[in-house]
Amino acid sequence: MDLLIGLALFLATIAVMEGVAYAAHRWIMHGPGWFLHKSHHRPRTGNWELNDLYAVIFAVPSIILILGGVQLGWGAWATWIGAGIAGYGAIYFGFHDVIVHRRIGHRYVPRSDYMKRIMQAHRLHHVVETKAGTVSFGFLIAPKPEALKAELARRGRAGVREPAADRPASA
């Protein structure tokens, strides 16, 4: 396979993965997979949470495609798509786990309008502690924060976490 075609397939896979991640987040993680994902909407008490198992689950197709492309003769297309899935996973990890949730310490402060927007959208997603009522399920593409705030207000702020100052001391 031509290198340019492979790179195009890799980049297209990363783009498609945003849609896959949106769908998985909205209809799996906030659906039947909530039993794992709810740990991510609660304060983390250690380095790991049950939600981290999704990283393993979503890595499986990437590993299978790369293995199939490199070792099983499926073709270079499988390797490029598997690498694209892994590339999206790396972007997701860097944005979501490192930048937004600070699971690895850093001093990064978002300055661009884009980074501010997606970080605020993700934080608005996390103000809801329940399975339903959340907004903004994407990771790299997000609605304007004003629209998300309006949607939360329209829903009567159902499931929205109390501000820390308003919680009882025993909570």
N, C-alpha and C positions, 0 to 999 in steps of 0.2 A: 504494500500500500504506500502511496506517495506520502511523504512527510507532511505536506500542506493539508492533504485530505485528513490524515490522522490528527493533526492539530485542530482542524476544524471540527472533527468529530469529538475530540476531547472538550473543546470549548462549548460546543452545542450540548454535550452531556451535562456540563456544569450548569448551563442555563436551564435545561429541562429539569434538573434536580431541584431547582427552587420551587417549581410547581409540584414535584413529587413530595418535597419536604412540607410544603404548605398543606397538601392533601393529607399526608400522614399525620401532621400535627393537629389539624382540625378534626379529622374524622376517625383517626385511630387513637392518637394520644389523648384527645379529649372525648373519646368514645370508649370502645371496649378495652383500650390499653391504658385507661386512666389509672388502673391499679399500680402501674409503674410510674406514670408521669406525675401523679399527684405529689410525689416526693419533691418534685421540682418547683411546685407552687407553695411549698412550706419552707421555713428557714432550715438550712442545712446544718446538721450538728457535727459533721465530720468531713472528711475529704471526698466521700462518695455518697451517692444517693441511688435508689433503685432506678431512677430515670436514666442513669448512665448505661444501663443494659441496652438502651436503644442504639448507642454507638456500636455495640457489638452486632446487634441485629442488622443494622444498616450497612455494616462493613461486609457482611457475608456475600451479597451480590457482587460487590467490587472484587473480593478475593476470588470468587468463582470465575468471574469473567477474565480477570488477569491470568489465573491459572489455565483456564481454557484456551486463551489466546497464546500464551507462551509455551505451555507444555502439552496441550491436548489437540493442537492443530485446528482450533476453531477459526483462526484467522486473526489478522492484526486488528480488525474492527473490534473484536472482543477486548483486546488489551487496551485500546484507546478508550472505549466506553468504561471499562473497569477503572482505568486511571482517572477518567473524568468524575466518576462517582467518588473515588478517593480524594480527588482535588476539591470537590464540593465539601466533603467531610472535613478536610483541612481548613478550608475557608470558614465553615460553620464553627469548628472548634476555636479558631482564632477569634472570630467575631463574638460568638455566643459565650463560650466558656472563659476565654481569657479577657476580652475587652469588656463585655457587658457584666458578666457575673464575677469577674476578677478571681477566678480559681487559681490563677498564677499571678503573683504580684507584679505590678507594673506602674508606670507613671504617665501612661498615655492619657491625654485629655482630648476628646473630640473637638475639632475646630471647624471642620467642614459642615455645611448645612446637611449634606447627605448622612454623615455619621451621627450627627445630633438627632436627625429625624428617625433613623432606624433604631438608635439606642432608646429614644423616648418611646417609640412605638412598642419596643420589647418590654420596657418597664411598665407601660400601660397594660400590656398583656398580663403581666405578673401581679397587678393590683387585685386581680380576681383569684380567689383561693379555691374556687369550686370548678367542677367539670364543665359546667355550662356558664354562659354569660361573658366569656372572654372575648377579646377583640385582638386583631392583628396576629395572624398565624404564620406569616412569612418571616424570613430571616434577612434576606438581602433586598427585598422590595417591601415597602410598608406604606400604608396610607398616612396622610398628614395627621399629626397628633391631635389637632383640633377636631377632625372628623371622628377619631377614636374616642375622645372625651365626650363628644356629643352623643355617640352611640352608647357609651356607658351610662350617661345621664338618661337617655331615652329608655334604657332597660331598668331604670330606677336604682342603679348601682348595685344590683343583685349580685351577691357573692364577693363584693369588693371588701378587701381587708381593711380593718380599722387602722387609722394612723397609729404608729407606735406610742405616741403620747397619750392616746385615748384608751389604750388597752389596760386592763387591770394588772397590777404588779405580778399576780400569780400566773398570768398567761404566758 
